[in-house]
Amino acid sequence: MHDSRMQKLAKNLIKYSCRIKKGEKILIEATDIPDEMVALLVREAANAGGIPLVTVKHNKILRELFRNAKKEGMELAGEVERFRMEKVQAYIALRGSNNINEFGDVPADKLKLFQTHWMKPVHLEVRVPKTKWVVLRWPSSAMAQQAKMSTEAFEDFYFSVCNLDYTKMGQAMQPLKDLMEKTDKVRIVGPGTNLRFSIKDLPAIPCDGQLNIPDGEVFTAPVRESVNGTIRYNTRSLYLGTEFSDLEFTIKNGKITKFKGNPADRLVEVLNSDEGARYFGEFAIGVNPFVTKPMLDTLFDEKIAGSIHLTPGNAYDEADNGNRSQVHWDLVLIQTPEWGGGEIYFDGKLIRKNGLFVPKALKPLNPENLA
């Protein structure tokens, strides 16, 4: 037995997100996911003429691999996983978790081995630029607790978010994409935030269900050395098994020069990972109407309607400002009235106030028009 909503999601992932064609090979990577959902994806991939390859992982086992990692082992894992990734044209990752802090006691030096020899060569160098890929979380009791919802209510929320009309969203995003690509100077203001940077000559990428599920953002990157001012993020972030809060950065000529946040020791470790970790690789505006509050899950939180995220670390190839890092840390600032409000200006013109778009051409992206 399976939920009919799972069937719909599987079809959307194969036919819309990955656009599988006859003969294309697709890697389905499932971590702590119900077998029924994995089987549905295999069936839908085959029905579309694709050739599915499946790998099943578990966070408890990954934790042991990471805790006992040696350089040689991470290099071997990276070589094997990169070889497999290079053989496929599409990739779906379904990521479940019964404990969001499963990697919380993995030492930082061990996580760095994973980032350097596994994550970077497989995902940043091959999967992201060279495959049709989509990543999604899977609903669990742990996620329901993060969202402060009952399990049943969270499942209803999850499938509403994941199965919304992404075609409609994509059409509404086009004017924002066009405007961002004509814009030079961006200013973001709000409680504790007064930031200026340029996005001149960098492409803007609408994300409408073909990379992440849930989706709902338009991203670009700041000109690397143009970022100046302060930003105070008002949501918590779970990164590499550690929960961070109260993050505030001071930036000069693109580089984070001063910072505050908890836990301070882990924050220092992340920002000192490499030179690029103190520069920014992405600027994005969130527009998903069903995601309205943070739940300590990046794939959801970065899509919150009325939010932005400004990301320390590696830039994506699609909007490349030249910054390179093993870090890509999406940190979210919500600008709705409940979270203190705020404004976004493009070349001196008010674009969004307190989470709502102001120009007529952008109003179809406001929640009441997308939900």
C-alpha positions in Angstrom: 0.0 0.0 0.0 1.2 3.5 -0.7 -0.1 7.1 -0.4 -1.5 8.3 -3.8 0.4 11.5 -3.1 3.7 9.5 -3.2 2.7 8.3 -6.7 2.1 11.9 -7.9 5.4 13.1 -6.4 7.3 10.2 -8.1 5.8 11.1 -11.4 6.7 14.8 -10.9 10.2 14.0 -10.0 10.8 11.8 -13.0 8.8 13.6 -15.7 9.0 17.3 -14.6 12.1 17.7 -12.4 14.5 15.4 -14.2 12.7 15.3 -17.6 13.9 11.7 -18.1 14.2 10.6 -21.8 14.4 7.2 -23.3 17.8 5.6 -22.7 18.9 8.1 -20.0 20.6 6.7 -16.9 19.3 8.0 -13.5 20.9 7.5 -10.1 18.3 7.3 -7.3 20.0 7.8 -3.9 17.8 7.1 -0.9 18.8 7.8 2.7 16.4 6.5 5.3 13.5 6.5 2.9 10.5 4.1 2.8 11.1 1.3 0.3 7.7 2.0 -1.3 8.8 5.5 -2.4 12.1 4.2 -3.9 10.2 1.4 -5.7 7.8 4.0 -7.2 10.7 6.1 -8.5 12.2 3.0 -10.1 8.9 2.2 -11.8 8.3 5.7 -13.0 11.9 6.0 -14.3 11.5 2.7 -16.2 8.1 3.8 -17.6 9.7 6.9 -19.0 12.3 4.8 -20.8 15.1 5.6 -18.3 17.6 3.2 -16.8 17.5 3.5 -13.0 20.4 2.8 -10.7 19.7 2.8 -7.0 21.8 3.2 -3.9 20.3 3.0 -0.4 22.1 4.7 2.6 21.5 5.1 6.3 22.6 8.1 8.4 23.6 5.9 11.3 26.1 4.0 9.1 27.3 7.3 7.4 27.9 8.6 10.9 30.3 5.7 11.7 32.0 6.1 8.3 32.6 9.8 9.0 33.7 9.3 12.7 36.2 6.7 11.6 37.3 8.4 8.4 40.8 8.4 7.2 42.0 10.3 4.2 42.5 7.1 2.1 39.0 6.0 2.9 37.3 9.3 1.9 39.4 9.4 -1.2 38.3 5.9 -2.2 34.6 6.7 -1.5 34.9 9.9 -3.5 36.5 8.1 -6.5 33.8 5.4 -6.5 30.9 7.8 -6.1 32.4 10.1 -8.7 32.8 7.3 -11.2 29.1 6.3 -10.8 27.9 10.0 -11.0 29.8 10.4 -14.2 27.9 7.5 -15.8 24.4 9.0 -15.3 22.5 11.8 -16.9 20.2 12.5 -13.9 20.2 12.2 -10.2 17.5 12.2 -7.5 18.4 12.3 -3.8 15.7 11.5 -1.3 17.0 12.4 2.2 15.3 11.2 5.3 16.4 11.6 8.9 15.1 10.3 12.2 17.6 12.5 14.1 18.6 15.9 12.7 21.7 15.8 15.0 23.0 12.5 13.8 26.3 14.0 12.7 26.5 16.4 15.7 29.4 14.5 17.3 31.4 13.9 14.2 34.7 15.8 14.7 35.2 18.8 12.4 38.4 17.4 10.9 36.5 14.2 9.9 33.7 16.2 8.3 36.4 18.2 6.4 37.7 15.0 5.0 34.2 14.2 3.7 33.8 17.7 2.3 37.2 17.7 0.5 37.4 14.2 -0.9 33.8 13.1 -1.3 31.3 16.0 -1.3 33.3 18.4 -3.5 34.5 16.0 -6.3 31.2 14.2 -6.6 28.6 16.8 -6.0 30.1 20.2 -6.6 32.3 19.1 -9.6 30.1 16.5 -11.3 26.5 16.3 -10.1 25.6 20.0 -9.9 27.1 21.2 -13.2 26.7 18.0 -15.3 23.5 16.2 -14.5 19.8 16.9 -14.3 19.4 16.7 -10.5 16.8 17.2 -7.8 17.1 16.9 -4.1 14.3 16.5 -1.5 13.8 15.8 2.1 11.4 13.1 3.3 8.8 13.7 6.0 9.5 12.2 9.3 8.5 12.6 13.0 11.8 14.4 13.5 10.8 17.0 10.8 7.3 17.3 12.3 8.9 18.2 15.6 11.2 20.7 13.9 8.1 22.3 12.3 6.2 22.1 15.7 3.4 20.2 14.0 1.7 16.8 14.4 3.0 14.1 12.1 -0.3 14.0 10.1 -0.4 17.7 9.8 3.2 17.9 8.7 2.6 15.2 6.0 -0.3 17.2 4.6 1.9 20.3 4.6 4.8 18.4 3.0 2.8 17.1 0.1 1.1 20.4 -0.5 4.5 22.1 -0.8 6.1 19.4 -2.9 3.1 18.8 -5.3 2.2 22.5 -6.0 1.8 23.9 -9.5 5.5 24.6 -10.3 4.6 25.4 -13.9 2.6 28.4 -12.7 5.4 29.4 -10.3 7.9 29.3 -13.2 5.8 31.6 -15.3 5.5 34.1 -12.4 9.2 34.1 -11.8 10.2 35.3 -15.3 9.7 39.0 -14.6 11.8 38.8 -11.5 14.5 37.0 -13.4 14.4 39.7 -16.1 14.6 42.5 -13.6 17.5 40.9 -11.7 19.5 40.5 -14.9 19.0 44.3 -15.6 20.0 45.3 -12.0 23.4 46.5 -10.9 23.1 47.6 -7.2 21.1 45.7 -4.5 20.4 47.0 -1.0 18.9 45.0 1.8 17.8 46.6 5.0 16.1 45.4 8.2 16.7 45.0 11.9 20.5 44.6 12.2 20.9 44.5 8.4 22.2 47.2 6.1 23.9 45.6 3.1 24.9 46.7 -0.4 26.3 44.7 -3.3 26.2 44.4 -7.1 24.7 41.6 -9.2 25.7 43.3 -12.5 26.1 41.0 -15.5 25.4 37.9 -13.5 22.5 35.6 -14.6 19.4 35.0 -12.5 18.2 31.4 -12.3 14.5 30.6 -11.5 14.1 27.5 -9.4 10.7 26.0 -10.1 10.9 22.4 -9.1 13.6 21.2 -11.5 16.5 21.2 -8.9 15.0 21.0 -5.5 11.7 19.9 -4.1 10.3 21.9 -2.4 11.3 24.7 -4.6 10.6 28.4 -5.0 13.5 30.8 -5.3 15.3 32.9 -7.9 19.1 33.0 -7.4 22.1 34.8 -8.7 25.4 35.7 -7.0 26.9 39.0 -5.8 29.9 40.4 -7.6 32.5 38.8 -5.3 34.2 41.9 -3.8 31.2 44.2 -4.0 29.5 43.2 -0.7 29.7 45.7 2.1 27.8 46.2 5.3 26.2 44.0 7.9 23.6 41.2 7.9 21.8 39.6 10.8 20.2 36.3 9.9 17.0 35.7 12.0 16.6 31.9 11.5 18.5 29.0 12.9 20.6 26.8 10.5 21.6 23.2 10.7 24.9 22.7 8.9 27.0 19.5 8.9 25.2 18.3 12.0 25.5 21.4 14.1 22.7 23.9 14.9 23.7 27.5 14.5 21.8 30.6 15.7 22.1 34.4 16.1 24.5 34.7 13.2 25.6 38.2 12.3 28.3 39.1 9.8 30.2 42.3 9.0 31.5 42.3 5.4 34.1 44.6 3.8 34.9 44.4 0.1 33.2 41.0 -0.1 34.9 39.3 2.8 33.4 38.5 6.2 35.7 40.4 8.5 33.7 40.2 11.8 31.2 37.6 12.9 29.0 36.5 15.8 26.9 33.5 16.4 26.5 30.2 18.3 28.2 27.9 18.8 31.2 30.2 18.3 33.8 27.5 18.0 32.0 25.7 15.2 31.3 29.0 13.4 35.0 29.7 13.3 35.7 26.3 11.9 33.2 26.7 9.1 34.4 30.2 8.1 38.1 29.1 8.3 37.5 26.0 6.0 39.2 27.8 3.2 39.6 31.3 1.7 36.3 31.2 -0.2 34.3 30.4 2.9 34.4 34.1 3.9 33.1 35.3 0.6 29.6 34.8 -0.8 28.6 32.6 -3.7 24.8 33.0 -3.9 22.1 35.6 -3.4 18.5 34.3 -3.7 14.9 35.5 -3.1 12.4 32.9 -1.7 8.8 32.8 -2.9 7.2 29.5 -2.0 3.7 30.4 -0.7 3.3 27.2 1.4 6.6 27.6 3.3 5.9 30.4 5.8 8.1 29.7 8.8 11.5 28.1 9.4 11.8 24.5 10.5 15.6 24.1 10.7 15.8 22.4 7.3 17.6 24.3 4.6 15.7 22.9 1.6 12.5 24.3 3.1 13.7 27.4 4.9 15.5 28.9 1.9 12.2 28.8 0.0 10.2 30.8 2.6 8.0 33.4 0.9 9.3 36.8 1.9 12.9 35.6 2.6 16.3 36.0 1.1 19.4 33.9 1.6 22.9 35.1 1.2 25.3 32.2 1.1 28.9 32.1 2.3 31.0 29.8 0.1 31.0 28.2 -3.3 29.2 29.8 -6.3 27.1 27.7 -8.7 28.2 27.4 -12.3 24.9 28.8 -13.5 25.6 32.1 -11.7 29.3 32.1 -11.2 31.0 35.0 -9.5 34.3 33.1 -9.3 34.1 32.2 -5.6 35.4 28.7 -4.8 35.0 26.8 -1.5 34.2 23.5 -0.1 31.5 25.4 1.9 28.1 26.3 0.5 26.0 27.5 3.5 22.5 28.8 2.8 21.6 31.3 5.6 18.2 32.7 5.7 16.8 36.2 6.5 13.0 36.5 6.7 11.6 39.9 6.0 7.9 39.5 6.8 6.4 41.6 9.5 6.3 38.7 12.0 10.1 38.6 11.7 10.9 42.3 11.9 10.2 43.3 8.3 12.6 44.8 5.9 13.1 46.0 2.3 14.9 45.1 -0.9 16.0 47.8 -3.3 17.2 47.3 -6.9 19.1 50.3 -8.2 17.4 52.5 -5.6 13.9 51.3 -6.4 11.8 49.5 -3.7 11.2 46.0 -4.9 9.9 44.2 -1.9 8.6 45.5 1.5 7.9 43.4 4.5 8.0 40.3 2.4 5.7 41.4 -0.4 6.7 42.5 -3.9 5.8 46.1 -4.8 6.1 46.4 -8.6 3.0 45.3 -10.6 5.0 42.9 -12.7 6.2 41.0 -9.6 2.9 40.8 -7.7 2.0 37.4 -9.2 4.8 36.1 -7.0 3.1 37.2 -3.7 1.7 34.3 -1.7 -2.0 35.1 -2.3 -1.4 34.7 -6.1 0.7 31.5 -6.0 -1.0 29.4 -3.3 
